[in-house]
Amino acid sequence: MALSCPGSPLHTLRSGLAGRPVGLVGLGLIGGSIGLDLKDRGVPTVALAHRARTAERARQRGLADVVSTDPAVLGEAGLVVLCLPLDRLLVPTPQLLSALPRQALISDVGSVKGPVLAAWQAAWSGRFIGGHPMAGTTAAGVDAGRAGLFQGRPWALTMTETAASADLQLLEALISVLGARVIHCTAQDHDHAVALVSHLPVLVSAALLHAMAREQNQSIRHLAESLASSGFADTTRVGGGNPRLGTLMASHNRQALGQALGHYRESLDTLEGLVREERWDQLCAALQQTQALRQQIVGP
């Protein structure tokens, strides 16, 4: 069991849980990764899986101390993290709502916060704080979870005005134990921001893949596929991810994403004009500007 010094996030988490486990609903990439990290740090966990075969594989991988398809597994949890697809977060089933312990703090990992917060304010009278870890891979399912996924990554928290400071401290401690960085924001600001840095890149990446697929000369197409290297892989990674997740993000953040797509189209039109009109000095200046912007946003 990992040591927890007084005042450390691990100590705060254990104190806040008061001997109760962390509950996980869903054991895909995010839920499985949370489970692996908490188990490594000696934090007790219980998990609710949707299917028996998922539960069995989760036990084999050690994703939680107790894994079950019986909702009663969550009964003693002090904090429950809903690691479910966005559509299931937006329309929580009566079975899920009845399974959640009333004494527990509930959070989620959904990539759109405004609609999720509204749905849970309407459906759940207990304690709820919305969250979104900005971490992931193209993998999905019970075999996707991996240790260290959240290390150094931002984790947004969006809460209501009635959220208790003790609840916030408990969730902040969990996030810190997982190695992530807490960022506080409103649900509206979160959705506007992720449209720019998460949802827009998915569609831009998809457009790049579609552009390559439209090449009519098959020999050139095959040559391009053979030559594709790290640059193409990096810029198309998110466009090659889970199609259902991408569609859910777009459909439930339509307004902010539409605005972001408009800005992107204007930028692309400008760059296209510089190339068409052979204004190389201006293109170089534009690329120098984007070089500086990238270093500012994500580092060298």
PyMOL commands that set and color helices and strands:
alter all, ss='L'
color gray80, all
select helices_A, chain A and resi 9-17+29-40+52-61+71-74+86-90+94-99+114-123+165-177+187-213+218-227+230-236+238-240+243-252+254-276+280-298
alter helices_A, ss='H'
color red, helices_A
select strands_A, chain A and resi 22-25+45-48+66-68+79-82+105-108+128-133+154-158+181-184
alter strands_A, ss='S'
color yellow, strands_A
deselect
rebuild
show_as cartoon
